[in-house]
Amino acid sequence: MVVERIGNSEHITLCKRQIGRGLLWEFRGPL
């Protein structure tokens, strides 16, 4: 249970980082 929870939290943080980078690149493109 604990391992699964930690894995999920890490996976979510990685997804958020990837999404944040994608948004930054999209905003930087036009600018």
PyMOL Python script that loads the backbone (N, CA, C, O; Angstrom):
from pymol import cmd

cmd.read_pdbstr("""\
ATOM      1  N   MET A   1       0.851  -1.208   0.000  1.00  0.00           N
ATOM      2  CA  MET A   1       0.000   0.000   0.000  1.00  0.00           C
ATOM      3  C   MET A   1       0.875   1.242   0.000  1.00  0.00           C
ATOM      4  O   MET A   1       0.713   2.132  -0.834  1.00  0.00           O
ATOM      5  N   VAL A   2       1.813   1.290   0.955  1.00  0.00           N
ATOM      6  CA  VAL A   2       2.670   2.487   1.052  1.00  0.00           C
ATOM      7  C   VAL A   2       3.482   2.672  -0.221  1.00  0.00           C
ATOM      8  O   VAL A   2       3.582   3.781  -0.747  1.00  0.00           O
ATOM      9  N   VAL A   3       4.065   1.573  -0.719  1.00  0.00           N
ATOM     10  CA  VAL A   3       4.882   1.664  -1.930  1.00  0.00           C
ATOM     11  C   VAL A   3       4.029   2.171  -3.087  1.00  0.00           C
ATOM     12  O   VAL A   3       4.456   3.029  -3.860  1.00  0.00           O
ATOM     13  N   GLU A   4       2.817   1.628  -3.197  1.00  0.00           N
ATOM     14  CA  GLU A   4       1.935   2.040  -4.301  1.00  0.00           C
ATOM     15  C   GLU A   4       1.607   3.518  -4.173  1.00  0.00           C
ATOM     16  O   GLU A   4       1.583   4.233  -5.174  1.00  0.00           O
ATOM     17  N   ARG A   5       1.354   3.984  -2.962  1.00  0.00           N
ATOM     18  CA  ARG A   5       1.007   5.395  -2.771  1.00  0.00           C
ATOM     19  C   ARG A   5       2.180   6.281  -3.169  1.00  0.00           C
ATOM     20  O   ARG A   5       2.004   7.300  -3.838  1.00  0.00           O
ATOM     21  N   ILE A   6       3.387   5.881  -2.750  1.00  0.00           N
ATOM     22  CA  ILE A   6       4.568   6.686  -3.096  1.00  0.00           C
ATOM     23  C   ILE A   6       4.758   6.704  -4.610  1.00  0.00           C
ATOM     24  O   ILE A   6       5.044   7.750  -5.193  1.00  0.00           O
ATOM     25  N   GLY A   7       4.599   5.544  -5.243  1.00  0.00           N
ATOM     26  CA  GLY A   7       4.757   5.458  -6.696  1.00  0.00           C
ATOM     27  C   GLY A   7       3.757   6.360  -7.398  1.00  0.00           C
ATOM     28  O   GLY A   7       4.107   7.066  -8.343  1.00  0.00           O
ATOM     29  N   ASN A   8       2.511   6.337  -6.935  1.00  0.00           N
ATOM     30  CA  ASN A   8       1.481   7.171  -7.561  1.00  0.00           C
ATOM     31  C   ASN A   8       1.828   8.645  -7.392  1.00  0.00           C
ATOM     32  O   ASN A   8       1.711   9.420  -8.341  1.00  0.00           O
ATOM     33  N   SER A   9       2.255   9.039  -6.190  1.00  0.00           N
ATOM     34  CA  SER A   9       2.584  10.451  -5.946  1.00  0.00           C
ATOM     35  C   SER A   9       3.730  10.879  -6.859  1.00  0.00           C
ATOM     36  O   SER A   9       3.696  11.965  -7.439  1.00  0.00           O
ATOM     37  N   GLU A  10       4.739  10.026  -6.984  1.00  0.00           N
ATOM     38  CA  GLU A  10       5.875  10.360  -7.849  1.00  0.00           C
ATOM     39  C   GLU A  10       5.419  10.460  -9.304  1.00  0.00           C
ATOM     40  O   GLU A  10       5.837  11.362 -10.031  1.00  0.00           O
ATOM     41  N   HIS A  11       4.566   9.535  -9.721  1.00  0.00           N
ATOM     42  CA  HIS A  11       4.081   9.543 -11.114  1.00  0.00           C
ATOM     43  C   HIS A  11       3.288  10.818 -11.381  1.00  0.00           C
ATOM     44  O   HIS A  11       3.430  11.430 -12.440  1.00  0.00           O
ATOM     45  N   ILE A  12       2.451  11.218 -10.418  1.00  0.00           N
ATOM     46  CA  ILE A  12       1.637  12.436 -10.582  1.00  0.00           C
ATOM     47  C   ILE A  12       2.555  13.655 -10.679  1.00  0.00           C
ATOM     48  O   ILE A  12       2.342  14.527 -11.522  1.00  0.00           O
ATOM     49  N   THR A  13       3.571  13.720  -9.823  1.00  0.00           N
ATOM     50  CA  THR A  13       4.477  14.876  -9.852  1.00  0.00           C
ATOM     51  C   THR A  13       5.189  14.932 -11.201  1.00  0.00           C
ATOM     52  O   THR A  13       5.349  16.009 -11.774  1.00  0.00           O
ATOM     53  N   LEU A  14       5.615  13.782 -11.708  1.00  0.00           N
ATOM     54  CA  LEU A  14       6.302  13.763 -13.012  1.00  0.00           C
ATOM     55  C   LEU A  14       5.351  14.241 -14.102  1.00  0.00           C
ATOM     56  O   LEU A  14       5.745  15.004 -14.984  1.00  0.00           O
ATOM     57  N   CYS A  15       4.095  13.792 -14.044  1.00  0.00           N
ATOM     58  CA  CYS A  15       3.114  14.209 -15.057  1.00  0.00           C
ATOM     59  C   CYS A  15       2.917  15.717 -14.983  1.00  0.00           C
ATOM     60  O   CYS A  15       2.857  16.392 -16.012  1.00  0.00           O
ATOM     61  N   LYS A  16       2.814  16.247 -13.761  1.00  0.00           N
ATOM     62  CA  LYS A  16       2.615  17.690 -13.600  1.00  0.00           C
ATOM     63  C   LYS A  16       3.813  18.445 -14.160  1.00  0.00           C
ATOM     64  O   LYS A  16       3.652  19.482 -14.804  1.00  0.00           O
ATOM     65  N   ARG A  17       5.024  17.924 -13.913  1.00  0.00           N
ATOM     66  CA  ARG A  17       6.228  18.591 -14.435  1.00  0.00           C
ATOM     67  C   ARG A  17       6.215  18.586 -15.959  1.00  0.00           C
ATOM     68  O   ARG A  17       6.511  19.603 -16.586  1.00  0.00           O
ATOM     69  N   GLN A  18       5.872  17.443 -16.558  1.00  0.00           N
ATOM     70  CA  GLN A  18       5.839  17.348 -18.023  1.00  0.00           C
ATOM     71  C   GLN A  18       4.795  18.296 -18.587  1.00  0.00           C
ATOM     72  O   GLN A  18       5.044  18.969 -19.587  1.00  0.00           O
ATOM     73  N   ILE A  19       3.615  18.358 -17.950  1.00  0.00           N
ATOM     74  CA  ILE A  19       2.548  19.254 -18.433  1.00  0.00           C
ATOM     75  C   ILE A  19       3.015  20.702 -18.298  1.00  0.00           C
ATOM     76  O   ILE A  19       2.803  21.507 -19.205  1.00  0.00           O
ATOM     77  N   GLY A  20       3.647  21.039 -17.177  1.00  0.00           N
ATOM     78  CA  GLY A  20       4.131  22.410 -16.968  1.00  0.00           C
ATOM     79  C   GLY A  20       5.143  22.784 -18.040  1.00  0.00           C
ATOM     80  O   GLY A  20       5.096  23.888 -18.582  1.00  0.00           O
ATOM     81  N   ARG A  21       6.056  21.871 -18.348  1.00  0.00           N
ATOM     82  CA  ARG A  21       7.055  22.157 -19.387  1.00  0.00           C
ATOM     83  C   ARG A  21       6.374  22.357 -20.730  1.00  0.00           C
ATOM     84  O   ARG A  21       6.747  23.251 -21.490  1.00  0.00           O
ATOM     85  N   GLY A  22       5.372  21.525 -21.029  1.00  0.00           N
ATOM     86  CA  GLY A  22       4.642  21.646 -22.301  1.00  0.00           C
ATOM     87  C   GLY A  22       3.980  23.005 -22.398  1.00  0.00           C
ATOM     88  O   GLY A  22       4.035  23.652 -23.444  1.00  0.00           O
ATOM     89  N   LEU A  23       3.343  23.450 -21.298  1.00  0.00           N
ATOM     90  CA  LEU A  23       2.679  24.760 -21.316  1.00  0.00           C
ATOM     91  C   LEU A  23       3.711  25.862 -21.514  1.00  0.00           C
ATOM     92  O   LEU A  23       3.472  26.806 -22.267  1.00  0.00           O
ATOM     93  N   LEU A  24       4.864  25.748 -20.842  1.00  0.00           N
ATOM     94  CA  LEU A  24       5.901  26.777 -20.976  1.00  0.00           C
ATOM     95  C   LEU A  24       6.377  26.847 -22.425  1.00  0.00           C
ATOM     96  O   LEU A  24       6.536  27.934 -22.981  1.00  0.00           O
ATOM     97  N   TRP A  25       6.605  25.672 -23.036  1.00  0.00           N
ATOM     98  CA  TRP A  25       7.072  25.665 -24.426  1.00  0.00           C
ATOM     99  C   TRP A  25       6.016  26.261 -25.347  1.00  0.00           C
ATOM    100  O   TRP A  25       6.349  26.986 -26.284  1.00  0.00           O
ATOM    101  N   GLU A  26       4.730  25.959 -25.087  1.00  0.00           N
ATOM    102  CA  GLU A  26       3.651  26.488 -25.938  1.00  0.00           C
ATOM    103  C   GLU A  26       3.590  28.006 -25.825  1.00  0.00           C
ATOM    104  O   GLU A  26       3.393  28.702 -26.821  1.00  0.00           O
ATOM    105  N   PHE A  27       3.762  28.524 -24.588  1.00  0.00           N
ATOM    106  CA  PHE A  27       3.701  29.983 -24.400  1.00  0.00           C
ATOM    107  C   PHE A  27       4.954  30.647 -24.969  1.00  0.00           C
ATOM    108  O   PHE A  27       4.879  31.744 -25.523  1.00  0.00           O
ATOM    109  N   ARG A  28       6.097  29.990 -24.833  1.00  0.00           N
ATOM    110  CA  ARG A  28       7.353  30.561 -25.340  1.00  0.00           C
ATOM    111  C   ARG A  28       7.372  30.582 -26.859  1.00  0.00           C
ATOM    112  O   ARG A  28       7.958  31.481 -27.462  1.00  0.00           O
ATOM    113  N   GLY A  29       6.732  29.592 -27.486  1.00  0.00           N
ATOM    114  CA  GLY A  29       6.715  29.509 -28.958  1.00  0.00           C
ATOM    115  C   GLY A  29       6.227  30.804 -29.588  1.00  0.00           C
ATOM    116  O   GLY A  29       6.991  31.448 -30.306  1.00  0.00           O
ATOM    117  N   PRO A  30       4.965  31.217 -29.343  1.00  0.00           N
ATOM    118  CA  PRO A  30       4.422  32.437 -29.961  1.00  0.00           C
ATOM    119  C   PRO A  30       5.211  33.678 -29.545  1.00  0.00           C
ATOM    120  O   PRO A  30       5.464  34.569 -30.356  1.00  0.00           O
ATOM    121  N   LEU A  31       5.601  33.722 -28.249  1.00  0.00           N
ATOM    122  CA  LEU A  31       6.315  34.915 -27.769  1.00  0.00           C
ATOM    123  C   LEU A  31       7.720  34.934 -28.369  1.00  0.00           C
ATOM    124  O   LEU A  31       8.495  35.851 -28.098  1.00  0.00           O
TER     125      LEU A  31
END
""", "prot")
cmd.dss("prot")
cmd.show_as("cartoon", "prot")
cmd.util.cbc("prot")
cmd.orient("prot")
